[in-house]
Amino acid sequence: MKLEYIQKAISAFENCIEGDNVQIVPCTLEEVTELEKLLFPPYKLPAAYKEFLLYGGRKMAGLFSMKDFSYSYAKSMLEEHYEEVIDVLQAWEEEEGKDYIDPEIFVLEEYLASNITYFKLTEGENPPVYFWKEGGRGLGDSKVKYKTFSDFLEKMIEIYSDSPHKKYIKKMKGRKD
């Protein structure tokens, strides 16, 4: 598969994984289409995110164990119309009663009801990734954390490759009891 947007991130990922137990499970084209159908028209998934899904959107070794931005997570969030995210934001929104997320927003992950990572479906094929943390007055207080989705993916892979948990697992697998 030719990767236009996420090649650097995937090269870094492939350099940090090792062993026969590493699983990379891509999404099928049908799953990507199914996910896209959950978006409000006329919105479509950006190409960089589709590349990620088609490479390892279901599983990329242990990458999703720290921050779950997998296909399964995205699908469940869209099917539930971002109910969890709305609950988190309602505690901080200035406007009372807003019970929806703007349809241009695609939530990558919500973590412990304290932060939300997302991109906007209107910002190109490799969109910037925004970060919102509790205490802000809704998503309007978000900041661009990564200039592109591919930068976000590279950072998640860098964090994964430096994870003490990953190093511990490697150490335990190599240990002779």
Buried (B, 14 or more C-beta within 10 A) or exposed (E): EEBEBBEBBBEBBEEBBEEEEEEBEBBEEEBBEBBBEBBEEEBEBBBBBBBBBBBBBBBBBBBBEBBBBBBBBBBEBBEEEBEBBBEBBBEBBEEEEEEEBEEBBBBBBBEEEEBBBBBBBEBBBBBBBBBBEEEBEBBEEBEEBBEBBBBBBBBBBBEBBEBEEBEEBEEEEEEEE
